[in-house]
């Protein structure tokens, strides 16, 4: 009878040693599946940039200016639209319109035709105009500048 009890204990302990690793394997597999299926979706939603809202648009008109070329006569015809941060900025632009237009003419006329003909040159011009106009404004500012017409001619 003592031998039968020992055999039952051995058989029970063999089952126990087999069941525990199997349960651990199922728990680890379930945790891994949860992590890969559900945790990544939450991170993607968090990392997505928030939708940007368009600011207040204001057309400033067409500017025709002589460019800074030395050996040839060159001019540019540029239509400018400002994207402003808020309505207060639009009201301030209206009050300071002559100053802003003068700044735009000053910046564009300081460039050469070869500079403004390249995409990089136009992007640099855009950034310089944004900086220059934002130094004039106190209530809000310019988010972006759009060139709705851009013609360069040399004679």
C-alpha positions as CSV (number, residue, x, y, z in Angstrom):
1,X,0.0,0.0,0.0
2,X,2.9,2.3,0.7
3,X,4.2,1.6,-2.8
4,X,0.8,2.5,-4.4
5,X,0.8,5.9,-2.5
6,X,4.3,6.6,-3.8
7,X,3.3,5.8,-7.4
8,X,0.2,8.1,-7.1
9,X,2.4,10.9,-5.8
10,X,4.9,10.3,-8.6
11,X,2.1,10.3,-11.3
12,X,0.5,13.4,-9.7
13,X,3.8,15.3,-9.6
14,X,4.5,14.4,-13.2
15,X,1.2,15.9,-14.2
16,X,1.8,18.9,-12.1
17,X,5.3,19.5,-13.7
18,X,3.7,19.2,-17.1
19,X,0.6,21.5,-16.4
20,X,2.5,24.4,-14.9
21,X,4.8,25.1,-17.9
22,X,1.9,24.7,-20.2
23,X,-0.1,27.3,-18.2
24,X,2.8,29.7,-18.2
25,X,3.1,29.2,-21.9
26,X,-0.6,30.1,-22.5
27,X,-0.3,33.2,-20.2
28,X,2.8,34.5,-21.9
29,X,1.3,33.8,-25.4
30,X,-2.0,35.6,-24.4
31,X,0.0,38.6,-23.0
32,X,2.1,38.8,-26.1
33,X,-0.9,38.6,-28.4
34,X,-2.6,41.4,-26.4
35,X,0.5,43.6,-26.6
36,X,0.9,43.2,-30.4
37,X,-2.8,43.5,-31.2
38,X,-4.0,46.2,-28.9
39,X,-1.1,48.2,-27.5
40,X,0.2,49.2,-31.0
41,X,-3.2,50.6,-32.0
42,X,-3.2,52.9,-29.1
43,X,0.2,54.2,-29.8
44,X,-0.6,54.9,-33.5
45,X,-3.6,57.0,-32.4
46,X,-1.5,59.0,-30.0
47,X,1.3,59.6,-32.4
48,X,-1.0,60.9,-35.2
49,X,-0.6,64.6,-35.5
50,X,-3.8,66.6,-34.7
51,X,-5.6,68.0,-37.8
52,X,-4.4,71.5,-38.5
53,X,-7.0,74.2,-38.9
54,X,-6.7,76.8,-41.7
55,X,-6.1,80.3,-40.3
56,X,-7.7,83.5,-41.5
57,X,-6.8,84.2,-45.1
58,X,-6.2,87.8,-46.3
59,X,-5.2,88.7,-49.9
60,X,-2.8,91.6,-50.1
61,X,-2.9,92.0,-53.9
62,X,-0.3,91.9,-56.6
63,X,3.2,93.4,-56.2
64,X,5.3,94.3,-59.2
65,X,8.9,95.1,-58.2
66,X,12.3,95.5,-59.8
67,X,14.7,92.7,-58.8
68,X,18.3,93.2,-57.6
69,X,20.0,91.8,-60.8
70,X,23.1,93.9,-61.7
71,X,23.6,93.3,-65.4
72,X,20.0,92.9,-66.6
73,X,16.7,94.5,-66.0
74,X,14.5,92.1,-64.1
75,X,11.2,92.4,-62.4
76,X,8.8,90.1,-60.5
77,X,5.0,90.1,-60.4
78,X,3.9,88.4,-57.2
79,X,0.4,88.0,-55.7
80,X,0.5,87.5,-51.9
81,X,-2.1,85.9,-49.6
82,X,-1.4,85.8,-45.9
83,X,-2.6,83.0,-43.6
84,X,-3.1,84.7,-40.2
85,X,-3.4,83.1,-36.8
86,X,-6.7,84.8,-35.8
87,X,-9.1,87.6,-36.5
88,X,-7.3,90.1,-34.3
89,X,-4.2,89.6,-36.5
90,X,-6.3,90.3,-39.6
91,X,-7.6,93.6,-38.1
92,X,-4.0,94.6,-37.2
93,X,-2.8,93.8,-40.7
94,X,-5.5,96.1,-42.0
95,X,-4.3,98.9,-39.7
96,X,-0.7,98.4,-40.6
97,X,-1.2,97.6,-44.3
98,X,1.1,100.3,-45.7
99,X,4.0,99.2,-43.4
100,X,3.5,95.5,-44.4
101,X,3.3,96.3,-48.1
102,X,6.5,98.3,-47.9
103,X,8.2,95.4,-46.1
104,X,7.1,93.0,-48.8
105,X,8.3,95.2,-51.6
106,X,11.6,95.8,-49.7
107,X,12.2,92.0,-49.3
108,X,11.3,90.9,-52.8
109,X,13.2,93.7,-54.5
110,X,16.4,92.7,-52.6
111,X,16.4,89.3,-54.4
112,X,17.8,88.4,-57.8
113,X,15.9,86.7,-60.6
114,X,18.1,83.6,-60.4
115,X,17.3,83.4,-56.6
116,X,13.5,83.6,-56.9
117,X,13.3,81.3,-59.9
118,X,14.2,78.3,-57.8
119,X,11.8,76.5,-55.5
120,X,14.4,76.8,-52.7
121,X,14.6,80.5,-53.3
122,X,10.9,81.0,-53.2
123,X,10.7,79.0,-50.0
124,X,13.4,81.2,-48.4
125,X,11.6,84.3,-49.6
126,X,8.4,83.0,-48.0
127,X,10.1,82.4,-44.7
128,X,11.9,85.8,-44.8
129,X,8.6,87.5,-45.5
130,X,6.9,85.7,-42.6
131,X,9.6,86.7,-40.2
132,X,9.6,90.3,-41.4
133,X,5.8,90.7,-41.2
134,X,5.7,89.0,-37.8
135,X,8.1,91.7,-36.4
136,X,5.5,94.3,-37.5
137,X,2.5,92.5,-35.9
138,X,1.8,92.4,-32.1
139,X,-1.6,90.7,-31.9
140,X,-1.2,87.3,-33.5
141,X,0.9,86.7,-36.5
142,X,1.4,85.2,-40.0
143,X,1.2,81.4,-40.1
144,X,2.1,81.1,-43.8
145,X,2.3,83.1,-47.0
146,X,1.0,81.9,-50.3
147,X,2.1,83.1,-53.6
148,X,-0.9,82.9,-55.8
149,X,0.9,84.4,-58.8
150,X,4.7,84.5,-59.3
151,X,6.1,85.8,-62.6
152,X,9.8,86.7,-63.1
153,X,10.9,88.5,-66.3
154,X,14.3,89.6,-67.5
155,X,14.9,92.0,-70.4
